[in-house]
Amino acid sequence: MTRTRGANLLIILILGALSTVSPFSIDMYLPAFQQIAHDLGTTQAEISLSVSGYFVGLACGQLFYGPLLDRFGRKPPLYAGLSLFVLASIGCATARSPEAFIAFRLLQAVGGCGAGVGALAMVRDFFPVEESARIISLLILVISVSPLFAPSIGSVITASIGWPWIFAILGGFAMILIAVLAFVLPEGHEPDPEISLHPGAICREFLNILALPQFSVYAIAGAFSFAGLFVYVTGAPIIFIGEYHLDQKAFGLIFAGLASAFIGGSQLNIWLSKRYQDRKIFRIAVICQTAVVLVMLAGTWLGWYGLAANIALLFLYLPFCGIAYPNAAAIALAPFNKNIGSASALLGFLQMVIGAFASTGVGLLHASTSLPIYAVMAASAVIGLAILSISRRRTRAQ
């Protein structure tokens, strides 16, 4: 912890770059769907399955990297994962059938998701516990900003030189990260040969992590709190385009403005974490988030709100997502040193699975207005608050 401020900044920038691998991989090629479908002789609906394939690989792949990062140190698993990402990116760029393209996208996710897990684990390697929430907020800020720029970059690439170059550029970015890891970033965690890679031992390790109340309570409560963001992203087109009949340009402006509210919450959390305890910030954020979304749900049920009120209330709700989750993640990971990689992987897995499960509620309820979307957001917030409230006595003494 005796590094200079400049060295710490460089480490944060590298961790931030690692955190952007999956966000850019998910969003950068979205504007190219029509061109990809045309070139591969299929429909945009089938190409959209590549997004689902990426999320499957992203969720499941994280569980494999945790034990590897603990057993072999941080760098070797990241070299392997990013190398797989490069090869899969080449496969995507040269695919000649939709089935091959979807398969390579799944492999791309398995390779790339290690970068995010490794970045989260290395926060605890390089920074003390009391700074973790601030650093995680910075990483989430980077992750949040990435989707705002990735589609625009993808549009320019697709229009100018063609969609295969999107994957060529993604692969090139991964190769640069491999070089940076090798020559710039110090090793934050020495290999631990005592970590077993036997499937039974790995499962027991994950169960032991889950059995720790501080991890399970804050990881799951934080994931439910953050799930509201997944639901909002899924439901935003239904609310603004379907219900209020806005055009794509107006929707884009509103979506960007509301994204700034989430980003602002992440930035506010950096300031708060310097002055208040992580547990207190998380508790108050979840309480406020729940109160706001219940007001949204009640007013929508009663028909009180128009477009402006919906925008204003979402602008008030989204910052609490940006405040709550970094603190929950920092608290959940605080007890771990030896097996921080496995804990980070499990934390990411729970966030992804709970967020994906909540967002599917929009489809299961056949949402065509804001009411069912706000109902799912409210349910997620209430569950998160209930888990925190019921378990607070168990974790207070830890």
C-alpha positions in Angstrom: 0.0 0.0 0.0 3.1 2.3 -0.3 2.6 3.0 -4.0 2.6 6.5 -5.3 -0.6 8.3 -6.3 0.4 8.0 -9.9 1.0 4.3 -9.6 -2.4 3.9 -8.0 -4.0 5.9 -10.8 -2.4 3.7 -13.4 -3.6 0.5 -11.7 -7.2 2.0 -11.6 -7.0 2.8 -15.3 -5.9 -0.8 -16.1 -8.6 -2.3 -14.0 -11.1 0.0 -15.7 -9.9 -1.1 -19.1 -10.3 -4.7 -18.1 -13.8 -4.0 -16.9 -14.8 -2.6 -20.3 -14.2 -5.9 -22.2 -17.6 -7.4 -21.8 -19.7 -4.1 -22.0 -18.1 -3.2 -25.3 -18.4 -6.8 -26.5 -22.2 -6.7 -25.7 -23.1 -3.3 -27.1 -20.6 -2.5 -29.9 -22.1 -4.8 -32.5 -25.8 -4.1 -31.8 -26.1 -1.5 -34.7 -24.7 -4.1 -37.1 -27.5 -6.7 -36.5 -29.1 -6.0 -39.9 -25.9 -6.2 -41.8 -24.8 -9.4 -40.0 -28.1 -11.0 -40.6 -27.9 -10.2 -44.3 -24.4 -11.4 -44.7 -25.1 -14.7 -42.9 -28.4 -15.3 -44.6 -30.6 -15.2 -41.6 -32.9 -12.9 -39.6 -32.1 -10.3 -37.0 -34.1 -12.3 -34.5 -31.7 -15.2 -34.9 -28.7 -13.0 -34.6 -30.1 -11.6 -31.4 -29.6 -15.0 -29.9 -25.9 -14.2 -29.9 -26.7 -11.7 -27.1 -28.3 -14.4 -25.0 -25.4 -16.7 -25.8 -23.0 -14.0 -24.6 -24.9 -13.6 -21.3 -25.0 -17.4 -20.7 -21.2 -17.5 -21.2 -20.7 -14.4 -19.1 -22.7 -15.8 -16.1 -21.3 -19.3 -16.1 -17.8 -18.4 -17.1 -17.2 -16.3 -14.0 -17.5 -19.3 -11.8 -14.5 -21.0 -13.5 -12.2 -18.0 -13.2 -12.5 -17.6 -9.5 -10.6 -20.7 -8.4 -8.1 -20.2 -11.3 -7.3 -16.7 -10.2 -6.7 -17.9 -6.7 -4.7 -21.0 -7.7 -2.4 -19.5 -10.4 -2.3 -15.8 -9.5 -4.2 -13.1 -11.4 -2.2 -12.9 -14.6 -2.0 -16.5 -16.1 -5.8 -17.0 -16.1 -6.3 -13.5 -17.6 -3.7 -14.3 -20.3 -5.7 -17.5 -21.1 -9.1 -15.9 -21.0 -8.1 -12.9 -23.2 -6.3 -15.2 -25.6 -9.6 -17.2 -26.0 -11.4 -13.9 -26.4 -9.0 -12.9 -29.3 -9.5 -16.3 -31.0 -13.3 -16.1 -30.6 -13.3 -12.6 -31.9 -11.5 -13.8 -35.1 -14.1 -16.6 -35.3 -17.0 -14.1 -35.1 -15.4 -11.9 -37.8 -15.0 -14.8 -40.1 -18.1 -16.8 -39.3 -20.1 -18.0 -42.3 -23.3 -19.2 -40.6 -25.4 -17.9 -37.8 -24.8 -21.1 -35.7 -21.0 -20.5 -35.9 -21.4 -16.9 -35.1 -23.5 -17.6 -32.0 -21.1 -20.3 -30.9 -18.1 -18.0 -31.2 -20.0 -15.3 -29.3 -20.5 -17.7 -26.4 -16.8 -18.5 -26.4 -16.0 -14.8 -26.6 -18.0 -14.3 -23.4 -16.2 -17.2 -21.6 -12.9 -15.7 -22.6 -13.8 -12.1 -21.8 -15.6 -12.5 -18.5 -12.4 -13.3 -16.7 -11.3 -9.7 -17.2 -14.2 -8.4 -15.2 -13.7 -11.0 -12.4 -10.0 -10.3 -12.3 -10.5 -6.6 -12.1 -12.8 -6.9 -9.2 -10.5 -9.3 -7.4 -7.5 -7.0 -7.9 -9.3 -4.1 -6.2 -8.8 -6.0 -3.0 -5.2 -7.0 -4.0 -4.0 -3.4 -4.5 -6.3 -1.3 -2.2 -7.3 -1.5 1.4 -10.8 -2.5 2.5 -11.8 1.0 3.4 -11.1 2.2 -0.2 -12.8 -0.7 -2.0 -16.2 0.9 -2.4 -14.7 4.0 -3.9 -12.6 2.0 -6.4 -15.5 -0.3 -7.3 -17.6 2.9 -7.9 -15.0 4.0 -10.4 -15.1 0.7 -12.1 -18.9 0.7 -12.3 -18.7 4.2 -13.7 -16.5 2.9 -16.5 -18.8 0.0 -17.1 -21.9 2.3 -17.1 -20.4 4.8 -19.5 -19.2 2.1 -22.0 -22.7 1.3 -23.4 -23.3 5.0 -24.1 -20.3 5.1 -26.5 -20.1 1.5 -27.8 -23.1 1.5 -30.1 -22.0 4.8 -31.7 -18.5 3.4 -32.3 -20.0 0.2 -33.7 -22.3 2.3 -36.0 -19.3 4.2 -37.5 -17.2 1.0 -38.0 -20.2 -0.9 -39.6 -20.9 2.0 -42.0 -17.3 2.7 -42.9 -15.4 -0.6 -43.1 -18.0 -3.3 -42.2 -19.1 -5.3 -39.2 -16.3 -7.9 -39.1 -13.9 -5.1 -38.2 -15.9 -4.6 -34.9 -14.7 -8.0 -33.8 -11.2 -7.4 -35.2 -11.0 -4.2 -33.1 -12.3 -6.0 -30.0 -9.6 -8.7 -30.5 -6.9 -6.1 -30.9 -8.0 -4.3 -27.7 -7.7 -7.7 -25.9 -4.2 -8.1 -27.3 -3.2 -4.7 -26.0 -4.6 -5.6 -22.6 -2.5 -8.8 -22.6 0.7 -6.7 -23.2 -0.3 -4.2 -20.5 -0.8 -7.0 -18.0 2.5 -8.5 -18.9 4.7 -5.4 -18.9 2.9 -2.8 -16.8 0.6 -4.2 -14.1 2.3 -5.9 -11.1 1.1 -9.3 -9.9 -1.3 -8.6 -7.1 -1.7 -12.2 -5.8 0.9 -14.9 -5.6 -0.2 -18.4 -6.8 -1.6 -20.6 -4.0 -1.0 -24.3 -4.8 -3.2 -25.2 -1.8 -6.3 -24.1 -3.8 -7.9 -27.2 -5.3 -9.3 -27.3 -8.8 -11.2 -30.5 -8.2 -15.0 -29.9 -9.0 -16.0 -31.1 -5.6 -13.5 -28.8 -3.8 -14.6 -25.8 -6.0 -18.2 -26.4 -5.1 -17.4 -26.7 -1.4 -15.4 -23.5 -1.7 -18.4 -21.6 -3.2 -20.7 -23.1 -0.5 -18.3 -22.0 2.2 -18.3 -18.5 0.8 -22.1 -18.4 0.6 -22.3 -19.7 4.2 -20.6 -16.6 5.4 -23.5 -14.2 6.4 -21.6 -11.1 5.5 -21.1 -12.3 1.9 -24.4 -13.9 1.3 -26.5 -11.1 2.8 -24.7 -8.2 1.0 -24.1 -10.0 -2.2 -27.7 -11.1 -2.6 -29.3 -7.9 -1.2 -27.0 -5.8 -3.4 -27.8 -7.9 -6.5 -31.6 -7.5 -5.9 -31.1 -3.7 -5.4 -29.0 -3.5 -8.6 -31.5 -5.7 -10.5 -33.8 -2.7 -10.9 -31.3 -1.3 -13.4 -31.5 -4.4 -15.5 -35.3 -4.2 -15.4 -35.2 -0.5 -16.3 -32.9 -1.1 -19.3 -35.1 -3.9 -20.5 -38.3 -1.9 -20.0 -37.2 1.6 -21.1 -38.2 1.1 -24.8 -41.6 -0.2 -23.7 -42.2 2.8 -21.5 -40.9 5.6 -23.8 -41.5 4.2 -27.3 -44.4 1.9 -26.7 -46.4 3.8 -24.1 -45.5 7.4 -24.9 -44.8 6.9 -28.6 -41.5 8.8 -28.7 -39.3 8.4 -31.7 -35.8 6.8 -31.6 -34.0 10.2 -31.4 -36.1 11.4 -28.4 -35.7 8.0 -26.7 -32.0 8.2 -27.2 -31.8 11.6 -25.6 -33.9 10.6 -22.6 -32.0 7.3 -22.1 -28.7 9.2 -22.1 -30.0 11.7 -19.7 -31.3 9.0 -17.3 -27.9 7.2 -17.7 -26.3 10.4 -16.4 -28.4 10.0 -13.2 -27.0 6.5 -12.6 -23.4 7.7 -13.4 -24.0 10.7 -11.0 -24.9 8.3 -8.2 -21.7 6.3 -8.8 -19.7 9.5 -8.6 -21.6 10.7 -5.5 -20.8 7.4 -3.8 -17.1 8.1 -4.3 -17.5 11.2 -2.2 -19.8 9.5 0.4 -17.4 6.5 0.9 -14.7 8.9 2.1 -17.0 10.2 4.8 -19.3 7.4 5.9 -19.2 3.7 6.5 -20.1 1.4 3.6 -22.9 -0.4 5.6 -24.6 2.9 6.4 -24.4 4.2 2.9 -25.8 0.9 1.5 -28.7 0.7 4.0 -29.8 4.3 3.4 -29.5 3.9 -0.4 -31.7 0.8 -0.4 -34.3 2.4 1.8 -34.4 5.5 -0.4 -34.5 3.4 -3.6 -37.4 1.3 -2.2 -39.3 4.4 -1.2 -38.9 6.1 -4.6 -39.9 3.0 -6.6 -43.0 2.4 -4.4 -44.1 6.0 -5.1 -43.5 5.3 -8.8 -45.6 2.1 -8.6 -48.5 3.6 -6.6 -48.8 6.8 -8.7 -48.7 4.7 -11.9 -51.4 2.4 -10.5 -53.6 5.4 -9.8 -52.9 7.0 -13.2 -51.2 10.1 -11.7 -48.1 10.4 -13.9 -47.4 11.5 -17.4 -44.1 11.4 -19.4 -42.4 14.2 -17.4 -43.3 12.6 -14.0 -41.9 9.3 -15.2 -38.7 10.8 -16.3 -38.3 12.8 -13.1 -39.0 9.8 -10.9 -36.6 7.5 -12.8 -34.0 10.3 -12.6 -34.5 10.2 -8.8 -34.5 6.3 -8.6 -31.4 5.5 -10.7 -28.7 7.2 -8.6 -29.5 4.9 -5.7 -28.6 1.9 -8.0 -25.2 3.5 -8.5 -24.8 4.2 -4.8 -26.0 0.9 -3.4 -24.2 -1.8 -5.3 -20.5 -0.7 -5.0 -20.9 -0.6 -1.2 -22.7 -4.0 -1.1 -19.8 -5.5 -3.2 -17.1 -4.0 -1.0 -18.8 -5.2 2.2 -19.4 -8.7 0.7 -15.7 -9.1 -0.3 -14.2 -7.5 2.8 -13.7 -10.8 4.8 -11.7 -12.5 2.0 -8.0 -12.6 1.3 -6.9 -16.1 0.2 -10.0 -16.8 -1.9 -10.9 -13.4 -3.1 -11.0 -14.6 -6.7 -13.6 -17.2 -6.0 -15.6 -14.7 -3.9 -15.5 -12.1 -6.7 -16.6 -14.7 -9.3 -19.5 -15.8 -7.1 -20.5 -12.1 -6.5 -20.5 -11.5 -10.2 -22.5 -14.6 -10.9 -25.2 -13.8 -8.4 -25.5 -10.2 -9.8 -25.8 -11.5 -13.3 -28.3 -14.3 -12.5 -30.5 -12.2 -10.2 -30.5 -9.3 -12.7 -31.3 -11.5 -15.6 -34.1 -13.3 -13.7 -35.6 -9.9 -12.7 -35.4 -8.6 -16.2 -37.2 -11.6 -17.6 -40.2 -10.6 -15.5 -40.9 -7.8 -18.0 -41.4 -10.5 -20.7 -43.3 -12.9 -18.5 -45.8 -10.2 -17.5 -46.2 -9.2 -21.2 -45.4 -5.7 -20.3 -46.8 -3.0 -22.7 -47.0 -0.1 -20.2 -44.9 1.1 -17.3 -47.0 -0.5 -14.5 -45.7 -4.1 -14.7 -42.1 -2.8 -15.2 -42.3 -0.7 -12.1 -43.9 -3.6 -10.3 -40.9 -5.8 -11.0 -38.5 -3.0 -10.0 -40.4 -2.5 -6.8 -40.4 -6.2 -6.0 -36.6 -6.3 -6.5 -36.0 -3.4 -4.2 -38.3 -4.7 -1.5 -36.7 -8.1 -1.6 -33.2 -6.5 -1.3 -34.4 -4.4 1.7 -36.1 -7.3 3.3 -32.9 -9.5 3.1 -30.8 -6.7 4.6 -33.3 -5.9 7.4 -33.9 -9.5 8.4 -30.2 -10.4 8.4 -28.8 -7.2 9.8 -28.4 -8.6 13.3 -26.4 -11.6 12.0 -23.9 -9.4 10.1 -23.6 -6.4 12.5 -21.1 -8.1 14.7 -18.8 -9.2 11.9 
